[in-house]
């Protein structure tokens, strides 16, 4: 299991950053892999237990996953668990801490893929090193989020 954590200082109010992060329809604006998502089963926004479909791409490969919000604390934290079919594959979270010049955003990823799925993943998804890929993507995501929040 891998755990990653990437941080970025943002010159914006925590509530404003939270609104951007928790708007899953806009995630494709900052993520190099996620292309956005939509709420499922009548959910209209972030709330614990709400579900959404996240859409992703890597090269020519496209896939979707079901996500369940596990934390929705405005201005502080947005987190969700990801499943692909019957398999729990990841947990993602964004923690926002107030700072004198705005806030610090920490993006976290926990790999929950079963061992056999990790073994076939490079062939199926075309990503040889999921940990390194996610770390690079998380840095890009937070840099783009910072630009959007500060503009």
FIRO-297723 format. One record per residue (C-alpha): residue number from 1; residue in one letter; x, y, z. Coordinates in pm, 1 decimal, decimal comma. Each point is the difference from the previous one (the first is absolute). Example, Ala and Ser with C-alpha at 12.3 -4.5 7.8 and 13.67 -1.06 7.14 Angstrom:
   nr  rest         u         v         w
    1     A    1230,0    -450,0     780,0
    2     S     137,0     344,0     -66,0
//
This chain:
   nr  rest         u         v         w
    1     X       0,0       0,0       0,0
    2     X     129,9     344,9     -87,9
    3     X     -79,7     326,6     165,4
    4     X      80,5     331,2    -161,9
    5     X     -32,8     351,4     130,2
    6     X      65,4     320,5    -197,7
    7     X     -39,3     354,2     135,8
    8     X     -45,4     344,0    -156,2
    9     X     -36,2     346,4     151,0
   10     X    -291,7     192,6    -148,0
   11     X     -67,7     371,7      41,8
   12     X    -376,5     -46,1      29,0
   13     X    -257,6     -53,5     271,2
   14     X     -46,6    -362,9     112,2
   15     X    -375,2      13,4     -81,4
   16     X      74,3     109,0    -356,9
   17     X     257,0    -276,0     -49,0
   18     X    -241,6    -255,8     143,9
   19     X    -268,9     106,0    -248,3
   20     X     240,8     -64,1    -287,0
   21     X     125,5    -335,7     129,7
   22     X    -343,5    -135,6      86,8
   23     X    -153,1      96,9    -335,4
   24     X      70,1    -335,9    -161,3
   25     X    -139,5     123,0    -332,5
   26     X     302,3     233,1     -26,6
   27     X     279,4    -235,7     108,5
   28     X     100,2     -47,4    -364,2
   29     X     107,8     365,0      -6,4
   30     X     294,0     -71,2     229,3
   31     X      63,1    -376,1     -10,0
   32     X     211,7    -143,5    -283,1
   33     X    -182,2    -335,7      27,2
   34     X    -352,0      68,8     126,8
   35     X    -233,4     153,6    -256,4
   36     X    -277,7      88,1     243,5
   37     X    -294,4    -177,6     146,0
   38     X    -366,8      16,0      82,1
   39     X    -205,9     -63,3     309,4
   40     X    -205,5    -318,0      20,9
   41     X    -333,7     -97,1     155,9
   42     X    -133,2     351,1      43,9
   43     X     306,1     141,6     175,6
   44     X      54,2     363,9     -88,5
   45     X     327,1      65,0     177,2
   46     X     245,0    -114,2     262,3
   47     X    -149,7    -174,8     302,6
   48     X     118,5    -304,6     189,7
   49     X    -145,8    -307,0    -170,4
   50     X     -69,6     177,1    -331,5
   51     X     126,7    -187,3    -303,8
   52     X     139,6     116,9    -329,3
   53     X     145,2    -144,8    -315,5
   54     X     353,9     115,3     -72,3
   55     X     125,9     -10,4    -357,7
   56     X     367,3     -46,3     -83,5
   57     X     236,0     -34,2    -292,1
   58     X     359,0     -96,6     -64,5
   59     X     100,3      18,0    -363,9
   60     X    -262,9    -187,8    -198,6
   61     X    -128,9    -183,6     308,6
   62     X    -319,9     122,9     163,3
   63     X    -167,9    -127,0     316,7
   64     X    -250,3      95,5     265,2
   65     X     -20,6     -80,9     366,6
   66     X    -260,7      36,1     269,6
   67     X      92,7     227,2     287,9
   68     X    -164,5      39,8     339,4
   69     X      58,0     316,8     201,7
   70     X     149,2     -85,6     338,5
   71     X      66,4     353,4     126,0
   72     X    -164,4     328,6     -98,4
   73     X      99,9     269,2     247,6
   74     X     -26,0     337,0    -180,4
   75     X     323,1     195,6      13,8
   76     X     185,5    -291,5     159,2
   77     X     -20,4    -337,4    -172,4
   78     X    -144,5    -183,8    -297,1
   79     X      68,5    -372,0     -35,3
   80     X    -139,6    -299,2    -183,0
   81     X      47,0    -374,2     -45,1
   82     X      30,7    -140,7    -351,9
   83     X    -125,5    -331,9    -128,2
   84     X      39,4    -156,5    -341,5
   85     X    -269,7    -260,0     -42,2
   86     X      -3,0    -200,7     323,7
   87     X     357,1      97,6      93,4
   88     X     104,8     270,8     242,8
   89     X     292,3     167,5    -176,4
   90     X      86,7     327,8     171,1
   91     X     -75,7     273,1     246,4
   92     X      54,1     364,4     -91,3
   93     X     -12,1     297,1     231,8
   94     X      61,4     372,6       3,4
   95     X      72,0     169,2     332,5
   96     X      -1,8     379,3      18,8
   97     X     182,1     172,6     283,3
   98     X     -22,1     373,6      60,4
   99     X     323,4     192,3     -40,7
  100     X      87,4     370,5      41,3
  101     X       0,8      52,0    -377,4
  102     X    -303,4    -221,2     -76,4
  103     X      27,1    -375,9      47,4
  104     X     201,4    -312,0     -57,3
  105     X    -163,3    -278,5    -199,5
  106     X     114,5    -358,4      50,6
  107     X    -106,6    -259,8    -253,8
  108     X      23,6    -361,1     117,9
  109     X     -31,1    -332,1    -179,3
  110     X     -13,2    -345,1     154,9
  111     X      29,3    -300,6    -228,5
  112     X    -260,4    -264,5      86,8
  113     X      33,8    -220,3    -309,7
  114     X      28,0    -371,0      71,8
  115     X     343,0    -146,2     -79,0
  116     X    -113,9    -184,5    -311,9
  117     X    -146,5     322,4    -141,9
  118     X     324,4     186,7      67,0
  119     X     182,5    -276,5    -188,4
  120     X    -209,6      29,7    -320,9
  121     X     -51,4     376,6      24,4
  122     X     303,2     107,1    -210,1
  123     X    -119,9    -206,5    -296,2
  124     X    -369,5      84,0      32,6
  125     X      34,7     371,6      76,5
  126     X     329,9      79,9    -171,7
  127     X     146,6     154,5     315,8
  128     X     315,9    -182,4     107,2
  129     X      43,0     169,4     335,8
  130     X    -332,7     114,6     148,7
  131     X     168,6     156,2     303,9
  132     X     239,6     215,7    -204,0
  133     X    -275,2      90,3    -246,4
  134     X    -238,4     104,8     276,3
  135     X     265,4     206,8     174,9
  136     X      76,7     193,0    -319,3
  137     X    -372,0      41,8     -75,8
  138     X     -73,3     118,0     354,3
  139     X     268,0     269,0     -29,2
  140     X    -150,9     118,7    -328,7
  141     X    -352,8     -12,7     142,4
  142     X      87,8     215,0     301,2
  143     X     198,0     246,8    -211,7
  144     X    -299,0      43,2    -234,9
  145     X    -238,9      21,1     293,2
  146     X     219,7     273,3     149,7
  147     X      -9,6     194,7    -327,1
  148     X    -378,6     -28,6     -18,7
  149     X     -52,1      96,8     365,2
  150     X     235,5     296,9     -17,7
  151     X    -138,2     143,9    -323,8
//
